[in-house]
Amino acid sequence: MAEISAASVKELRERTGAGMMDCKRALGETNGELEKAIEYLREKGLSAAVKKSGRVAAEGLVNAYVVANKQIGVLVEVNCETDFVAKNPDFQNFVQNVAVIIAEKNPANTEVLADLAMADGKTVKETVTNLIVTIGENMTVRRFARFAPQNIGAVESYIHMGGKIGVLLECSIAKAETVNNPEFAALLKDLAMQVAAARPEHVCREEVSAEILESEKAIYKAQAMNEGKPEAIAEKIMVGRLEKFYKEICLNEQIFIKDGDKTINKLLQELNTKLGEQVSIVKFARFEKGEGIEKRSDDFASEVMSQIKA
């Protein structure tokens, strides 16, 4: 059996938050191998990170990173339990560093990302575990998007309300020099803000699935029939309401938030005419912090009081 040093026990304790005797026992059971000892503690449920992993993490940050030449952009959401921790500098630095790693190494998903090394040599997964132990809340890298134009193009990001909403957007262009044009740069930023504010679901109507269209048509026609309209009239009403539906969910057909007299399509046409360009929106991603996560019904103060009374 390998000799277990005090330094090894100390490092294991720092990385897992487990008790001193539990760490010593884990190292003994794994012949002093640190990574295996961490797995041992997790399997036994003795790691502080494991104990916190079941707690709901619906707060956190959405952050973005775009390289200087706008040829790679990343949008990432990292969750924690409270808004207080989301303001912690260590947490914020971790979110930004993760975005940079995604940009540089292009992982396929969050599982692959977890095993990538950060600047200090620790993996993303190990760093999350250390943060959980140090800060005392459950955390998770929930999702990310990475855009890199395959042809000539550029990406831009927009972060709203300090990380509550984030957008990443990619446009294609015909001329490489347009990337450095201030008017094009302003357009990219406006489009990203548009996505944040108007919540489109698709770039254009061609992206809307046939299944969704058939469902919407059936609903609109049924609504009109229920209003007492004859079937022929109900069909026309359905078509009109479908057009309104497109204008709500398709970015190209939305009204520009900065000018109610223009659609996004019109905005693009005007800039293309002015610059002799062919700017078009390729895709976008919009993350809203904690969306879709069932949040805790109790609050932090109540949790503290419940622990005091226990």
C-alpha positions, 0 to 999 in steps of 0.5 A, spaced: 500 500 500 502 506 498 504 511 503 499 517 504 502 524 505 498 529 508 499 533 502 495 528 498 490 528 503 490 536 503 489 536 495 483 531 495 480 535 501 480 541 497 478 538 490 472 535 493 470 538 500 470 531 503 472 530 510 479 529 512 478 522 514 474 520 508 479 523 504 485 519 507 481 512 507 479 514 499 487 515 498 488 508 502 483 504 498 485 507 491 493 506 492 494 513 493 491 515 486 488 522 486 483 521 480 481 514 483 480 517 490 475 523 487 471 517 483 471 513 490 468 519 494 463 521 489 461 513 488 460 513 496 456 520 496 462 523 500 464 529 496 461 535 497 460 537 490 456 530 489 451 532 495 450 539 492 449 536 485 442 534 486 440 542 487 436 546 482 441 551 479 437 556 475 441 562 476 447 564 473 450 567 467 449 567 459 456 570 456 459 570 449 466 571 446 467 573 439 474 573 436 477 580 434 476 578 426 469 576 427 470 569 424 468 565 431 463 566 436 461 563 442 455 563 446 454 559 453 450 558 459 453 556 466 448 555 471 448 556 479 443 556 484 443 564 486 444 570 483 449 572 489 453 567 486 452 569 479 456 576 481 462 572 484 468 574 480 471 567 480 464 564 477 464 570 472 471 568 470 470 561 469 464 563 465 468 567 460 474 562 460 469 556 458 467 561 452 474 562 450 476 554 450 469 553 446 472 558 441 479 555 441 477 547 441 470 546 438 468 541 442 462 537 440 457 538 446 458 539 453 460 532 455 466 533 451 467 540 453 467 537 461 474 533 459 478 539 456 483 542 459 483 549 462 489 554 462 491 551 469 491 544 466 485 542 470 479 540 466 473 544 466 469 538 470 475 539 475 474 546 475 467 546 476 467 541 482 472 546 485 468 552 484 462 548 487 466 546 493 469 553 494 463 557 493 458 552 496 453 552 490 451 547 485 453 549 478 453 546 471 455 548 464 448 547 461 449 549 453 453 553 448 453 555 441 459 556 437 458 559 430 464 559 425 462 562 418 464 556 412 464 562 407 465 569 407 461 572 413 462 574 420 459 573 427 456 578 432 454 577 439 449 581 444 448 580 452 442 583 455 441 585 462 448 583 465 447 576 462 440 574 463 439 574 455 445 572 450 444 572 442 449 570 437 448 571 430 452 569 423 451 573 417 454 571 410 457 577 405 460 577 398 466 581 399 471 580 405 472 587 406 465 588 408 467 585 415 471 591 417 465 596 414 462 600 420 455 600 417 456 592 417 458 592 424 452 596 426 447 592 422 450 586 426 449 589 433 442 591 431 440 584 428 443 581 435 439 586 439 433 584 435 433 577 436 434 579 444 428 583 444 423 580 439 424 573 440 424 570 433 424 562 432 427 562 425 431 566 420 425 565 414 419 562 413 422 556 409 425 554 416 418 553 419 417 545 419 411 542 415 408 539 422 408 546 425 405 549 419 399 544 419 398 545 426 397 552 426 393 552 420 388 547 423 388 552 429 386 558 425 381 555 421 378 552 427 378 559 431 374 562 425 369 557 424 368 557 432 367 565 430 361 563 426 365 564 419 363 560 413 368 555 411 370 559 405 371 565 409 375 561 415 380 559 409 381 566 408 382 568 415 387 562 416 391 565 411 391 572 414 393 569 421 398 565 418 402 571 415 401 574 422 404 568 425 410 568 420 411 576 422 412 574 429 417 568 429 421 569 422 427 574 423 427 576 416 419 578 416 419 582 423 418 589 424 425 592 426 425 594 433 429 601 431 424 603 426 417 601 425 416 602 418 421 597 416 422 590 416 428 586 417 428 584 410 428 591 408 433 593 412 438 588 409 436 590 402 437 598 404 444 596 406 446 591 400 444 597 395 448 602 399 454 597 399 453 593 393 453 587 398 449 581 399 448 580 406 444 575 409 442 572 416 445 565 416 443 563 423 442 565 430 442 562 437 438 566 443 439 563 450 435 566 456 438 564 463 434 558 466 429 558 461 426 551 461 429 549 468 423 548 474 426 553 479 426 552 486 419 554 490 423 556 496 427 562 497 434 563 499 432 566 506 427 560 507 433 555 506 437 559 511 432 559 516 430 552 515 437 550 517 437 554 523 431 551 526 433 544 524 
